[in-house]
Amino acid sequence: MKIITLKEEQFDAYAKNHKYRNFYQSSAYGKVMEREGYMIHYLGIIDDMENLIGASLLLYKEVFMGYKIAYAPRGFLFDYSNSSLLKEFMNRLKRLLSKQGFMSLKIDPFIPVCIRDYTGKIMNINAEANLIVENLKGANLIYHGQNLYFETEKPRFEALITLNQDIKKIYQNFDKRTRHKIKKAIRSGVEVVLGTEKELPIFYEFVKKKHSRTLTFYQNIYRFFHEDCNLYLAQLNTETFVISSKQLYEAELDRNDRLAREIQEQTGSQSLKKRLINEKIESDKLVNIYKKDLVWATNLLKDYPNGLIIGASLNLCYDKTATLFIEGFDSRFRALNPNYLLKWKMLDDYKRKDYKYFNLNAISGDFTDDNRYLGLNEMKLGFHPLITEYIGEFDFIINSLPYNLYKNLNKDKKK
């Protein structure tokens, strides 16, 4: 066995056909991260016959007293089930990286533990997963365990919708609440269109508060993934929004008048009269809400006669899977449910383009009502996806002394 350096095209040719292929292990992602300040290396593993038997994109940077840390995002692309081969590879890698001033390496292999349904029930187990974890631990990697939240570099749980059914069946499989929100978005005038690079600054305004990346990062994603990167926009047709708001207001006004007449005319049952009064009180509240919405919609039409963008999603496509990489929305329009319609329209589009999966990306692995990310889970699980659970993160310590000093220093900073 020998560890070599691969050229970019050699790496991509090997990676795209590997069992554990994913877009994080691609030269496009490497170029993006290189511009984020990382150094990149395309590592190859050859056997005694000089056959390429493994590879990985390594991201690394100098962080402490001249020492470097490395990360193989969703890597390595390697046969983890062969214990002796894995040990030999890790031993050789440790000697190589030690000479080059590395103190640690992190990996989070693209290996599923199991597939769950949207309730969290296990449907299918990867028989190799436990063996692979034990093999990695046996090769002296430190396992961070099967955590449930977002403690790792990449999510351990992802929600995927399979696109192998008729589109009507996929839609009917969504829960009732999700279908209702999609319909409301359509009635309100939300429309979904495919954006271009020039709309990335608008997209960035939606995501910058919850993510630390710069606009340049997303521009580089768009540039280097090129045709495999899609920007979808949720756009509000303000004219339709006014019409919809007016219809809701007038319908509720009519209902309010009817309830008032029925209360006056009711001379019999006191329980019926009480029910009508309670309905009238609720209707009064709705009339005020819909009136405010109509005023708001009218002002929006004046200010934005051609509509305005209220949400966006940046997606990456790889190996017949479209992944919602990151999304963001204008919080003022949350009640119009642009996030629900956007996902439905993107899913429909990818289905027509013959993709196999639409990946809604990260969810928490806690399927209980006590989940601190309950809102995120409820929204995505309402589409009734399948949940892929990955094995998680491992650290490989190359030089323990600087690693422990660096780790303790960071702990002190967090206190």
C-alpha positions as CSV (number, residue, x, y, z in Angstrom):
1,M,0.0,0.0,0.0
2,K,1.1,3.5,-0.8
3,I,-0.4,7.0,-0.2
4,I,-0.1,9.3,-3.2
5,T,-1.3,12.7,-4.4
6,L,-4.0,12.7,-7.0
7,K,-4.6,15.3,-9.7
8,E,-8.0,16.9,-9.6
9,E,-9.4,15.0,-12.6
10,Q,-8.1,11.7,-11.2
11,F,-9.8,12.3,-7.9
12,D,-13.1,13.2,-9.5
13,A,-13.0,10.2,-11.8
14,Y,-12.5,7.9,-8.9
15,A,-14.9,9.7,-6.5
16,K,-17.9,9.8,-8.8
17,N,-18.0,6.0,-9.1
18,H,-17.3,5.1,-5.5
19,K,-19.9,3.4,-3.2
20,Y,-19.8,6.4,-0.8
21,R,-19.7,9.2,-3.4
22,N,-21.2,12.5,-2.4
23,F,-20.8,16.2,-3.4
24,Y,-18.6,17.0,-0.4
25,Q,-16.0,14.7,-1.8
26,S,-15.6,16.6,-5.1
27,S,-13.1,19.0,-6.5
28,A,-15.9,21.6,-6.8
29,Y,-16.4,21.6,-3.0
30,G,-12.6,21.6,-2.6
31,K,-12.3,24.8,-4.7
32,V,-15.0,26.4,-2.7
33,M,-13.3,25.6,0.6
34,E,-9.9,26.6,-0.7
35,R,-11.3,30.1,-1.2
36,E,-12.6,29.9,2.4
37,G,-9.0,29.8,3.6
38,Y,-8.4,26.0,3.7
39,M,-5.6,24.3,1.9
40,I,-6.7,21.2,-0.1
41,H,-5.2,17.9,-1.0
42,Y,-6.5,15.1,-3.1
43,L,-5.2,12.0,-1.4
44,G,-5.1,8.6,-3.1
45,I,-4.4,5.1,-1.8
46,I,-2.9,2.4,-4.1
47,D,-2.3,-1.2,-3.5
48,D,0.9,-3.2,-4.3
49,M,-0.3,-3.6,-7.9
50,E,-0.7,0.2,-8.1
51,N,-4.5,0.0,-8.3
52,L,-6.4,2.9,-6.8
53,I,-8.3,1.5,-3.8
54,G,-9.2,4.7,-2.0
55,A,-9.2,8.5,-2.1
56,S,-10.3,11.6,-0.2
57,L,-10.4,15.3,-0.4
58,L,-8.6,16.7,2.7
59,L,-9.2,20.2,3.9
60,Y,-6.6,21.6,6.3
61,K,-5.3,24.7,7.9
62,E,-2.7,25.8,10.5
63,V,-4.4,26.6,13.8
64,F,-2.0,26.3,16.7
65,M,1.8,26.8,17.2
66,G,2.4,25.9,13.5
67,Y,0.4,22.7,13.8
68,K,-2.4,21.8,11.4
69,I,-5.8,20.1,11.6
70,A,-7.4,18.3,8.7
71,Y,-10.9,17.3,7.8
72,A,-12.1,14.8,5.2
73,P,-15.8,16.0,4.7
74,R,-18.0,12.9,4.3
75,G,-14.8,10.9,3.7
76,F,-12.8,8.8,3.2
77,L,-13.8,7.0,0.0
78,F,-12.5,3.7,1.2
79,D,-13.4,0.1,2.2
80,Y,-13.9,0.4,5.9
81,S,-15.1,-3.2,6.2
82,N,-11.5,-4.5,5.7
83,S,-10.0,-4.1,9.2
84,S,-6.4,-5.0,8.4
85,L,-6.4,-2.7,5.3
86,L,-7.9,0.1,7.3
87,K,-5.3,-0.2,10.0
88,E,-2.5,-0.2,7.5
89,F,-3.9,2.9,5.8
90,M,-4.3,4.8,9.0
91,N,-0.8,3.9,10.3
92,R,0.7,5.1,7.0
93,L,-1.4,8.2,7.0
94,K,-0.4,9.0,10.6
95,R,3.3,8.7,9.7
96,L,2.9,10.9,6.6
97,L,0.8,13.6,8.3
98,S,3.0,13.7,11.4
99,K,6.0,14.6,9.3
100,Q,4.0,17.5,7.8
101,G,3.0,19.0,11.1
102,F,-0.5,17.8,11.5
103,M,-2.0,17.2,15.0
104,S,-5.4,15.7,14.1
105,L,-7.8,14.6,11.4
106,K,-11.6,14.5,11.5
107,I,-13.7,12.2,9.3
108,D,-17.5,11.7,9.1
109,P,-18.0,8.9,6.5
110,F,-21.0,8.9,4.2
111,I,-22.1,5.6,5.6
112,P,-25.7,5.1,6.8
113,V,-26.5,3.3,10.0
114,C,-30.2,2.8,9.1
115,I,-33.1,4.2,7.2
116,R,-36.1,5.4,9.3
117,D,-39.6,6.5,8.4
118,Y,-40.8,10.0,9.2
119,T,-41.9,8.9,12.7
120,G,-38.4,7.7,13.5
121,K,-39.2,4.0,13.2
122,I,-36.3,2.0,11.8
123,M,-37.2,0.4,8.5
124,N,-33.8,-0.9,7.2
125,I,-30.5,-1.4,9.0
126,N,-27.0,-1.3,7.4
127,A,-25.6,-4.7,8.5
128,E,-22.0,-3.3,8.0
129,A,-22.4,-0.2,10.1
130,N,-21.5,-1.6,13.5
131,L,-18.5,-3.5,12.0
132,I,-17.2,-0.3,10.4
133,V,-17.5,1.7,13.6
134,E,-15.6,-1.1,15.5
135,N,-12.9,-1.2,12.7
136,L,-12.4,2.6,12.9
137,K,-12.1,2.4,16.6
138,G,-9.7,-0.5,16.2
139,A,-7.6,1.7,13.9
140,N,-7.3,4.2,16.8
141,L,-9.9,6.7,15.8
142,I,-12.0,8.3,18.5
143,Y,-15.7,7.9,18.0
144,H,-18.0,10.8,19.0
145,G,-21.0,8.5,19.3
146,Q,-24.5,8.6,17.9
147,N,-25.5,12.1,18.9
148,L,-29.0,13.3,18.1
149,Y,-28.6,17.0,17.4
150,F,-26.2,19.2,15.5
151,E,-23.0,18.7,17.4
152,T,-21.1,17.5,14.3
153,E,-19.6,19.2,11.2
154,K,-22.3,17.5,9.0
155,P,-25.7,16.4,10.1
156,R,-26.2,12.8,11.3
157,F,-29.8,12.7,10.2
158,E,-31.1,13.8,6.8
159,A,-34.6,13.8,5.4
160,L,-35.0,12.4,1.8
161,I,-38.0,12.2,-0.3
162,T,-37.9,9.4,-2.9
163,L,-39.1,10.5,-6.3
164,N,-39.9,7.0,-7.8
165,Q,-43.7,7.4,-7.4
166,D,-46.2,9.3,-9.4
167,I,-46.1,13.0,-8.4
168,K,-49.8,13.0,-7.3
169,K,-49.0,10.1,-4.9
170,I,-46.0,11.9,-3.5
171,Y,-48.2,15.0,-2.9
172,Q,-51.0,12.9,-1.3
173,N,-48.4,11.3,1.0
174,F,-47.7,14.7,2.7
175,D,-49.6,15.2,5.9
176,K,-52.8,17.2,5.8
177,R,-51.3,20.3,7.5
178,T,-48.4,20.4,4.9
179,R,-50.8,20.2,2.0
180,H,-53.0,23.0,3.5
181,K,-49.9,25.3,3.9
182,I,-48.9,24.6,0.2
183,K,-52.4,25.5,-0.9
184,K,-52.5,28.7,1.2
185,A,-49.2,29.8,-0.3
186,I,-50.6,29.4,-3.8
187,R,-53.8,31.3,-2.9
188,S,-51.8,34.1,-1.4
189,G,-49.9,34.7,-4.6
190,V,-46.6,32.9,-3.8
191,E,-44.9,31.7,-7.0
192,V,-41.7,29.7,-7.4
193,V,-39.2,30.5,-10.2
194,L,-35.7,29.5,-11.0
195,G,-33.2,32.2,-10.2
196,T,-29.7,33.2,-11.5
197,E,-26.4,34.2,-10.0
198,K,-27.6,37.9,-9.9
199,E,-30.2,37.0,-7.3
200,L,-27.6,35.6,-4.9
201,P,-27.3,38.9,-2.9
202,I,-31.1,38.7,-2.3
203,F,-30.7,35.1,-1.1
204,Y,-27.8,36.1,1.1
205,E,-30.0,38.7,2.9
206,F,-32.3,35.8,4.0
207,V,-29.5,33.5,5.3
208,K,-26.8,35.7,6.7
209,K,-28.3,36.1,10.2
210,K,-28.4,32.3,10.9
211,H,-25.2,31.3,9.0
212,S,-21.7,32.7,9.3
213,R,-20.8,32.3,5.6
214,T,-20.2,35.3,3.4
215,L,-21.9,36.1,0.1
216,T,-18.6,35.1,-1.6
217,F,-19.0,31.6,-0.3
218,Y,-22.4,31.2,-2.0
219,Q,-21.1,32.8,-5.1
220,N,-18.3,30.3,-5.2
221,I,-20.7,27.4,-4.6
222,Y,-22.7,28.7,-7.6
223,R,-19.6,29.2,-9.7
224,F,-17.8,25.9,-9.1
225,F,-20.8,23.6,-9.0
226,H,-22.1,25.4,-12.0
227,E,-25.0,23.5,-13.7
228,D,-25.2,21.3,-10.6
229,C,-26.2,24.3,-8.5
230,N,-29.8,25.7,-8.6
231,L,-31.2,28.8,-7.0
232,Y,-34.9,28.7,-6.6
233,L,-36.9,31.8,-5.6
234,A,-40.2,32.2,-3.8
235,Q,-41.8,35.3,-5.3
236,L,-44.9,37.1,-4.1
237,N,-47.3,38.3,-6.8
238,T,-48.6,41.4,-4.9
239,E,-51.6,41.8,-7.2
240,T,-52.8,38.2,-6.4
241,F,-52.0,38.8,-2.7
242,V,-54.4,41.9,-2.7
243,I,-57.1,39.9,-4.4
244,S,-56.7,37.0,-2.0
245,S,-56.6,39.3,1.1
246,K,-59.8,41.1,-0.1
247,Q,-61.6,37.8,-0.7
248,L,-60.7,36.6,2.8
249,Y,-61.7,39.9,4.4
250,E,-65.1,40.2,2.6
251,A,-66.0,36.5,3.2
252,E,-65.3,37.0,6.9
253,L,-67.2,40.2,7.0
254,D,-70.2,38.4,5.5
255,R,-69.9,35.6,8.1
256,N,-69.6,38.2,10.9
257,D,-72.8,40.0,9.7
258,R,-74.7,36.6,9.4
259,L,-73.6,35.6,13.0
260,A,-74.8,39.0,14.3
261,R,-78.3,38.5,12.7
262,E,-78.5,34.9,14.0
263,I,-77.7,36.1,17.6
264,Q,-80.4,38.7,17.4
265,E,-82.9,36.3,16.0
266,Q,-82.1,33.5,18.5
267,T,-84.8,33.5,21.3
268,G,-84.8,29.8,22.1
269,S,-81.8,27.7,23.1
270,Q,-79.4,29.5,25.4
271,S,-76.6,27.0,24.6
272,L,-77.0,27.7,20.9
273,K,-76.9,31.5,21.5
274,K,-73.8,31.1,23.6
275,R,-72.1,29.1,20.8
276,L,-73.1,31.8,18.2
277,I,-71.7,34.6,20.5
278,N,-68.4,32.7,20.8
279,E,-68.2,32.3,17.1
280,K,-68.9,36.0,16.6
281,I,-66.1,36.9,19.0
282,E,-63.7,34.8,17.0
283,S,-65.0,36.3,13.8
284,D,-64.5,39.8,15.1
285,K,-60.8,39.0,15.7
286,L,-60.5,37.5,12.2
287,V,-62.1,40.6,10.6
288,N,-59.5,42.8,12.2
289,I,-56.7,40.5,11.2
290,Y,-57.9,40.2,7.6
291,K,-58.5,44.0,7.4
292,K,-54.9,44.6,8.5
293,D,-53.7,42.1,5.9
294,L,-55.6,43.8,3.2
295,V,-54.1,47.2,4.1
296,W,-50.6,45.5,4.1
297,A,-51.2,43.8,0.8
298,T,-52.4,47.1,-0.8
299,N,-49.3,48.9,0.4
300,L,-47.1,46.1,-0.9
301,L,-48.8,46.4,-4.3
302,K,-48.0,50.1,-4.4
303,D,-44.4,49.6,-3.4
304,Y,-43.8,46.4,-5.4
305,P,-46.1,46.4,-8.4
306,N,-44.0,43.7,-10.1
307,G,-43.8,41.5,-7.0
308,L,-41.0,40.8,-4.6
309,I,-38.8,37.9,-3.6
310,I,-39.7,36.5,-0.1
311,G,-37.6,33.4,0.1
312,A,-34.9,31.3,-1.7
313,S,-33.2,28.0,-1.7
314,L,-29.7,27.1,-3.0
315,N,-29.6,23.4,-4.0
316,L,-26.8,21.1,-5.1
317,C,-27.3,18.2,-7.4
318,Y,-25.1,15.1,-7.4
319,D,-25.6,11.5,-8.4
320,K,-29.3,11.9,-9.2
321,T,-29.9,13.5,-5.8
322,A,-30.9,17.1,-5.4
323,T,-30.0,18.5,-2.0
324,L,-31.4,21.6,-0.3
325,F,-28.1,23.0,0.6
326,I,-29.4,26.1,2.4
327,E,-32.6,28.2,2.4
328,G,-33.8,31.4,3.9
329,F,-37.0,33.5,4.0
330,D,-38.3,37.0,4.8
331,S,-39.8,36.5,8.3
332,R,-42.5,39.1,7.5
333,F,-44.1,36.6,5.2
334,R,-43.9,33.5,7.4
335,A,-47.7,33.2,7.5
336,L,-47.8,32.8,3.7
337,N,-45.8,29.6,4.0
338,P,-43.3,30.2,1.1
339,N,-41.0,27.5,2.6
340,Y,-43.6,24.8,2.1
341,L,-44.5,25.8,-1.5
342,L,-40.8,26.2,-2.4
343,K,-40.0,22.6,-1.3
344,W,-43.1,21.3,-3.2
345,K,-42.3,23.1,-6.4
346,M,-38.6,22.1,-6.3
347,L,-39.5,18.5,-5.6
348,D,-41.9,18.6,-8.6
349,D,-39.2,20.1,-10.8
350,Y,-36.6,17.5,-9.8
351,K,-39.1,14.7,-10.4
352,R,-39.6,15.9,-13.9
353,K,-35.9,16.1,-14.4
354,D,-35.7,12.4,-13.5
355,Y,-33.9,12.7,-10.1
356,K,-34.2,9.8,-7.7
357,Y,-34.2,11.8,-4.4
358,F,-34.9,15.2,-3.1
359,N,-32.8,15.7,0.1
360,L,-34.4,18.2,2.6
361,N,-31.1,18.1,4.5
362,A,-30.6,18.1,8.2
363,I,-33.1,17.2,10.9
364,S,-32.6,16.3,14.5
365,G,-32.5,12.6,15.5
366,D,-34.9,13.3,18.4
367,F,-38.4,12.3,17.3
368,T,-40.1,13.2,20.6
369,D,-42.2,16.3,21.5
370,D,-39.4,17.4,23.8
371,N,-37.0,18.0,20.9
372,R,-35.5,21.4,21.1
373,Y,-35.6,21.5,17.2
374,L,-39.2,20.5,17.1
375,G,-40.2,23.2,14.7
376,L,-37.5,22.2,12.1
377,N,-38.5,18.6,12.4
378,E,-42.2,19.1,12.2
379,M,-41.9,21.2,9.0
380,K,-39.7,18.7,7.2
381,L,-41.3,15.5,8.5
382,G,-44.7,16.9,7.3
383,F,-43.5,15.9,3.8
384,H,-43.2,12.3,5.1
385,P,-39.6,11.7,4.0
386,L,-37.4,8.8,4.7
387,I,-34.6,9.5,7.3
388,T,-31.1,8.5,6.7
389,E,-29.0,8.2,9.8
390,Y,-25.2,8.3,9.3
391,I,-22.5,6.8,11.6
392,G,-21.1,10.1,12.8
393,E,-17.8,11.7,13.5
394,F,-14.3,10.3,14.3
395,D,-11.1,12.1,15.3
396,F,-7.7,10.7,14.5
397,I,-5.0,12.0,16.8
398,I,-1.7,12.4,15.1
399,N,0.3,14.4,17.7
400,S,-1.4,14.2,21.1
401,L,0.6,16.9,22.9
402,P,-0.3,19.9,20.8
403,Y,-3.8,18.4,20.2
404,N,-4.6,18.3,23.9
405,L,-3.1,21.8,24.5
406,Y,-5.2,23.2,21.6
407,K,-8.4,21.4,22.9
408,N,-8.0,22.6,26.4
409,L,-7.3,26.2,25.2
410,N,-10.5,26.1,23.2
411,K,-12.4,24.8,26.2
412,D,-11.2,27.7,28.3
413,K,-12.3,30.2,25.6
414,K,-15.8,28.8,25.6
415,K,-16.2,29.2,29.4
